[in-house]
Amino acid sequence: MLKKPIKELKGKHIAIVAMGNSQLDFHLSLVHSEKYDEVWVINAMIGVVKDAHRAFIMDPISRFLDTDDAADMTEMMREWLPKINYPIYSCELDDRIPAVEEYPIEPLIKDTACAYINNTVAYAIAFAYWNRVGTVSMFGTDFTYKHNAYFAEMGRACCEFWLAKCMEQDIEVSIAVRSNLLDANVDLKDKLYGYHRLADPTVSYVKDGKMNVCKYSEVVKQNVVPFGIVGRNDLPDETWIERGNVPTLPQDKKLIEGGGPPEPKVP
């Protein structure tokens, strides 16, 4: 078990890739030449991301090797766990899988003075925080989905808590455009509650490393509409701006001249 942070990770750009739909944005980011110093994968992503550097599987490895409790993930895990040659952080060792290391739970909790870690993704984010990385890019960490109001996984609040701690420590945080984490997939016009009901909503976005606050019409005039794909309202006359990830409603067309926004960078 690690007793102290890994010096080599300080200031590095880390991609954390889990199994939700927004993992697609990780693959797209590679297509768009995005580079990461390390890629950390969650659970079954060990069999998908072939060039990962670390994995986080916080359930006992025996859950996958000795039971069928992981359902359709079981077969993949049994196939790939013995093949992994990079660290797999878990809650206990298993002699059958040499790559498994104990997660540094005691030093991490003592150093961070925090024991709120209720899911595997949160363990990975906490590990990034503890190691003082420079940037965390989140993919596949989707705890709810817009088109399935009856499905949700626990853990979103815990992940957002640790991401907030990262940001307070000046660690840059990036979220995949398809993910609901930190409302990343909420349309720009709908992010600030209350203001989203105005004809020309007040919006906020990051530009050149600084937070900007202005009217949506001002953003459109500058042709710098940040990405976002989900609004607070599901209206039948919602349309899509070509080559952008921003849905637009009829009243927005009055604000847009000369086509839609530029194609956003992923993440």
DAHU-V276316 format. One record per backbone hydrogen bond with DSSP energy under -0.5 kcal/mol. NH is the residue of the N-H (numbers start at 1). CO is the residue of the C=O. If there is no record, write none. Layout:
nh:NH co:CO
nh:NH co:CO
//
This chain:
nh:2 co:102
nh:7 co:5
nh:9 co:6
nh:10 co:7
nh:11 co:132
nh:12 co:9
nh:14 co:12
nh:14 co:135
nh:15 co:38
nh:16 co:14
nh:16 co:137
nh:17 co:15
nh:17 co:40
nh:18 co:16
nh:18 co:139
nh:20 co:140
nh:23 co:20
nh:24 co:21
nh:25 co:22
nh:26 co:22
nh:26 co:23
nh:27 co:23
nh:28 co:24
nh:29 co:25
nh:30 co:26
nh:31 co:27
nh:32 co:28
nh:33 co:30
nh:34 co:29
nh:37 co:13
nh:38 co:13
nh:40 co:15
nh:41 co:54
nh:42 co:17
nh:43 co:56
nh:45 co:42
nh:46 co:43
nh:47 co:44
nh:48 co:45
nh:49 co:45
nh:50 co:48
nh:52 co:49
nh:53 co:39
nh:54 co:39
nh:55 co:87
nh:56 co:41
nh:57 co:55
nh:57 co:89
nh:63 co:60
nh:64 co:61
nh:65 co:61
nh:66 co:62
nh:67 co:62
nh:71 co:68
nh:73 co:70
nh:74 co:71
nh:77 co:73
nh:78 co:74
nh:79 co:75
nh:80 co:76
nh:81 co:77
nh:83 co:80
nh:84 co:80
nh:84 co:81
nh:87 co:53
nh:88 co:99
nh:89 co:55
nh:89 co:87
nh:90 co:101
nh:97 co:94
nh:98 co:96
nh:100 co:97
nh:101 co:88
nh:103 co:90
nh:105 co:103
nh:108 co:104
nh:109 co:105
nh:110 co:106
nh:111 co:107
nh:112 co:108
nh:113 co:109
nh:114 co:109
nh:117 co:115
nh:123 co:119
nh:124 co:120
nh:125 co:121
nh:126 co:122
nh:127 co:123
nh:128 co:124
nh:129 co:125
nh:130 co:126
nh:131 co:127
nh:132 co:129
nh:133 co:128
nh:134 co:12
nh:135 co:12
nh:136 co:172
nh:137 co:14
nh:138 co:136
nh:138 co:174
nh:139 co:16
nh:142 co:140
nh:143 co:141
nh:145 co:148
nh:145 co:151
nh:148 co:145
nh:151 co:148
nh:153 co:143
nh:156 co:153
nh:159 co:155
nh:160 co:156
nh:161 co:157
nh:162 co:158
nh:163 co:159
nh:164 co:160
nh:165 co:161
nh:166 co:162
nh:167 co:163
nh:168 co:164
nh:169 co:165
nh:169 co:166
nh:170 co:167
nh:171 co:166
nh:172 co:134
nh:172 co:170
nh:174 co:136
nh:176 co:138
nh:179 co:176
nh:183 co:180
nh:184 co:181
nh:185 co:179
nh:186 co:183
nh:187 co:230
nh:190 co:187
nh:191 co:187
nh:191 co:188
nh:193 co:191
nh:195 co:193
nh:196 co:192
nh:197 co:194
nh:198 co:195
nh:201 co:198
nh:203 co:214
nh:205 co:212
nh:207 co:210
nh:210 co:207
nh:212 co:205
nh:214 co:203
nh:216 co:201
nh:218 co:215
nh:219 co:215
nh:220 co:216
nh:221 co:217
nh:222 co:218
nh:223 co:220
nh:224 co:219
nh:230 co:185
nh:235 co:233
nh:238 co:235
nh:239 co:248
nh:241 co:246
nh:244 co:241
nh:247 co:245
nh:248 co:239
nh:252 co:249
nh:253 co:249
nh:253 co:250
nh:254 co:251
nh:255 co:252
nh:256 co:252
nh:257 co:255
nh:262 co:223
//
